[in-house]
Amino acid sequence: MCFDLGEILVRVSPNWSVALGRVVEEGDWSDLERENQTGRLDRQGFLSAMASRLNASVEEVAIAHDGWIQGEMEGAESLLVDLKSAGHTIAFLSNTCACHWEAMQGWPIFRHAKYPHASHLLGAFKPDMAIYEAFAKAVRCVPKDIMFFDDRRPNIEAAAALGWHAMHVPAGTPPIPRIRHMLGSLGLL
C-alpha cells in the first residue's frame, strides 16, 4: 500500500493566502515547487523566489512554508496500523521538499512506513513517469503489486498507465474514511 502524503495522510495548507494569513494573488508556482521538491532548488532559493512572486518578505514566506504541513489526518495512523495488521506493507510516495520531509520524520505515521519515499530523495516529481519507475525499483515491486492512493488525478493517471492499482481520493472530505471504504470494498481491510 503506497500513499501520497498531502491531503491523504497529512493536512496541508490549501494555498498561499491561507498560509500567509492575508490575501495574495495566487498564481502558478509549479516551476518553483518542482525545482524545490526535486532537490534542484535549495530552501533559501525557493523562499527568495516565492517572496518575490508573492510580494512578501522572505521571513513571511519562510513562516508560511514552515506551517504548510499541519499534522496527520485524523485516523491516519490507525489506518496504517490496521493495514500492517492485515499483512500489508506501507510505503509513501510524495512530492515534498527536504524541510517538510525532515519535519514529518518524527510523526507517528512514519513509524509504520517500510518504504518512505519522496520526490526530493528520488530527484523526480509526480506525475512524471520517472518517479514511479524509481519508486518501483527502490521497493523491488512489480507495478501490478502496488496499490497507490493520491488526491491528484494526473498522479493517479500516471501510476495507472504503468500498471499500478491507482485509487483517486479527491481533496475535500476527510480521506481516511473513504480509503477505508475503498479497501473494504476490495476485501483488503
Backbone torsions as a table, in degrees:
resi	resn	phi	psi	omega
1	MET	NA	120.4	-178.4
2	CYS	-116.3	129.8	-176.0
3	PHE	-121.3	135.9	162.0
4	ASP	-67.3	163.4	179.1
5	LEU	-100.4	-63.4	-176.3
6	GLY	-60.5	127.0	-179.4
7	GLU	72.2	-0.5	176.3
8	ILE	-112.7	-64.3	178.9
9	LEU	-108.1	-13.9	-174.3
10	VAL	-128.4	134.4	174.4
11	ARG	-79.4	134.6	-179.7
12	VAL	-133.0	160.7	175.8
13	SER	-66.5	140.4	-178.5
14	PRO	-76.3	-24.8	-178.7
15	ASN	-168.9	174.3	-176.7
16	TRP	-69.5	-31.6	177.9
17	SER	-61.0	-45.2	178.3
18	VAL	-66.1	-45.9	-178.0
19	ALA	-61.6	-38.2	-179.2
20	LEU	-84.3	-17.5	-179.1
21	GLY	76.5	20.6	176.6
22	ARG	-156.5	156.7	-178.2
23	VAL	-73.3	128.0	172.7
24	VAL	-127.8	157.6	177.0
25	GLU	-72.4	112.3	-179.9
26	GLU	-72.7	145.4	-178.5
27	GLY	-145.3	-168.1	178.2
28	ASP	-95.3	105.1	-179.5
29	TRP	-101.5	10.2	-170.7
30	SER	-58.0	-32.8	179.2
31	ASP	-64.5	-44.8	179.5
32	LEU	-69.5	-41.7	178.5
33	GLU	-60.4	-46.5	-179.9
34	ARG	-59.6	-47.0	-179.2
35	GLU	-63.5	-42.4	179.3
36	ASN	-69.3	-42.3	-174.5
37	GLN	-82.5	-2.5	171.0
38	THR	-108.6	3.9	176.5
39	GLY	83.5	7.6	-179.3
40	ARG	-88.5	-15.7	177.3
41	LEU	-127.1	119.5	-177.0
42	ASP	-71.9	170.8	-176.2
43	ARG	-55.6	-48.1	-176.8
44	GLN	-64.1	-41.3	177.6
45	GLY	-62.5	-41.5	178.6
46	PHE	-64.5	-48.2	-178.5
47	LEU	-61.3	-42.1	179.8
48	SER	-64.2	-45.5	-179.3
49	ALA	-66.0	-41.3	178.8
50	MET	-67.1	-39.1	178.5
51	ALA	-59.0	-42.3	178.8
52	SER	-63.1	-45.0	-178.7
53	ARG	-70.5	-31.8	-177.3
54	LEU	-91.4	-3.3	-175.6
55	ASN	55.2	50.6	-178.5
56	ALA	-135.0	166.4	176.5
57	SER	-79.7	157.0	176.9
58	VAL	-59.6	-37.8	-179.8
59	GLU	-63.5	-43.3	177.4
60	GLU	-60.7	-44.9	-178.6
61	VAL	-66.1	-38.6	178.9
62	ALA	-62.2	-44.7	179.3
63	ILE	-63.3	-44.9	179.3
64	ALA	-63.4	-43.6	-179.0
65	HIS	-65.6	-41.2	178.7
66	ASP	-64.7	-29.4	178.9
67	GLY	-90.5	2.5	-176.7
68	TRP	-60.0	-44.6	177.1
69	ILE	-86.4	128.4	-168.0
70	GLN	-116.7	6.9	178.4
71	GLY	122.0	175.7	-179.1
72	GLU	-75.6	148.1	172.4
73	MET	-64.6	146.2	177.0
74	GLU	-59.8	126.4	178.5
75	GLY	87.5	-1.3	-177.0
76	ALA	-62.5	-48.1	-177.9
77	GLU	-65.5	-42.0	-179.3
78	SER	-64.0	-33.6	174.9
79	LEU	-60.6	-47.6	-178.7
80	LEU	-65.4	-38.5	176.6
81	VAL	-60.7	-46.2	-179.8
82	ASP	-64.3	-39.1	178.5
83	LEU	-66.0	-42.4	177.1
84	LYS	-63.5	-40.6	178.4
85	SER	-63.2	-28.8	178.3
86	ALA	-84.3	2.6	175.7
87	GLY	93.4	10.7	-179.3
88	HIS	-91.4	146.4	175.1
89	THR	-91.2	138.8	-176.6
90	ILE	-104.8	134.1	176.9
91	ALA	-137.2	156.2	174.2
92	PHE	-121.6	143.0	171.4
93	LEU	-142.0	105.0	-172.2
94	SER	-134.7	142.1	167.7
95	ASN	-79.0	113.2	178.7
96	THR	-158.7	161.7	-179.4
97	CYS	-93.6	167.2	-177.4
98	ALA	-60.2	-41.3	-176.2
99	CYS	-69.5	-37.1	176.7
100	HIS	-70.0	-39.9	178.7
101	TRP	-60.0	-45.9	179.1
102	GLU	-61.4	-42.4	-179.3
103	ALA	-63.2	-31.6	-176.9
104	MET	-84.6	-12.8	-172.8
105	GLN	-56.6	-30.7	-179.8
106	GLY	-88.4	-0.4	-178.3
107	TRP	-73.0	148.2	-178.3
108	PRO	-54.1	-36.2	-178.4
109	ILE	-60.7	-30.8	-177.4
110	PHE	-70.4	-20.3	176.4
111	ARG	-66.5	-20.6	-173.2
112	HIS	-101.3	-7.3	-177.0
113	ALA	-90.1	118.6	175.2
114	LYS	-76.3	-34.4	-177.1
115	TYR	-126.6	79.9	176.1
116	PRO	-84.7	117.4	-179.3
117	HIS	-130.2	149.3	-179.0
118	ALA	-144.4	159.0	-176.6
119	SER	-57.0	-42.0	-177.7
120	HIS	-67.6	-24.5	177.8
121	LEU	-81.7	-35.5	-177.7
122	LEU	-90.0	-12.5	-179.9
123	GLY	69.1	23.7	-180.0
124	ALA	-143.1	165.4	-168.2
125	PHE	-135.7	131.8	174.1
126	LYS	-67.7	137.4	12.9
127	PRO	-97.8	20.4	178.6
128	ASP	-62.5	135.9	-177.3
129	MET	-57.0	-31.4	-176.6
130	ALA	-57.2	-35.4	-177.5
131	ILE	-70.2	-38.0	179.9
132	TYR	-69.7	-39.8	177.8
133	GLU	-65.5	-42.4	178.6
134	ALA	-64.8	-40.1	178.5
135	PHE	-63.1	-50.8	-178.2
136	ALA	-58.7	-39.3	177.7
137	LYS	-66.4	-43.2	-178.2
138	ALA	-64.3	-36.2	-178.1
139	VAL	-95.7	-1.5	178.3
140	ARG	55.8	51.0	177.8
141	CYS	-122.6	145.2	170.8
142	VAL	-82.3	147.9	-174.9
143	PRO	-51.5	-40.5	-176.7
144	LYS	-64.5	-15.5	180.0
145	ASP	-94.5	4.5	-178.0
146	ILE	-107.3	122.1	171.0
147	MET	-103.8	126.1	-170.3
148	PHE	-125.9	132.8	179.0
149	PHE	-116.2	127.3	-179.8
150	ASP	-149.4	154.5	-179.9
151	ASP	-91.3	-10.9	-176.1
152	ARG	-107.7	123.6	-176.3
153	ARG	-57.1	-43.4	179.1
154	PRO	-58.6	-34.3	178.3
155	ASN	-68.1	-39.4	178.7
156	ILE	-66.5	-44.7	-178.8
157	GLU	-63.2	-39.8	178.9
158	ALA	-65.5	-44.9	178.9
159	ALA	-63.2	-43.3	179.8
160	ALA	-63.6	-36.2	179.0
161	ALA	-62.6	-24.5	177.8
162	LEU	-92.9	1.2	177.5
163	GLY	97.2	6.5	175.9
164	TRP	-73.4	153.3	170.4
165	HIS	-84.0	96.8	-171.6
166	ALA	-102.2	127.0	-175.8
167	MET	-116.7	117.5	-179.7
168	HIS	-84.6	125.5	177.5
169	VAL	-122.8	88.2	-175.7
170	PRO	-58.6	143.5	176.5
171	ALA	-63.8	150.7	178.6
172	GLY	140.3	-91.2	179.5
173	THR	-78.5	160.2	-177.7
174	PRO	-52.3	127.1	-174.2
175	PRO	-76.4	-31.2	-172.2
176	ILE	-62.2	-46.6	176.5
177	PRO	-59.9	-37.4	178.6
178	ARG	-66.7	-40.3	178.2
179	ILE	-65.1	-43.6	177.3
180	ARG	-58.7	-41.9	178.9
181	HIS	-62.9	-45.7	178.6
182	MET	-58.3	-48.5	-179.0
183	LEU	-64.7	-40.0	178.4
184	GLY	-63.6	-41.2	-179.2
185	SER	-67.5	-22.2	177.4
186	LEU	-94.2	0.4	-179.5
187	GLY	72.9	23.4	-176.8
188	LEU	-101.9	-5.4	179.1
189	LEU	-151.7	NA	NA
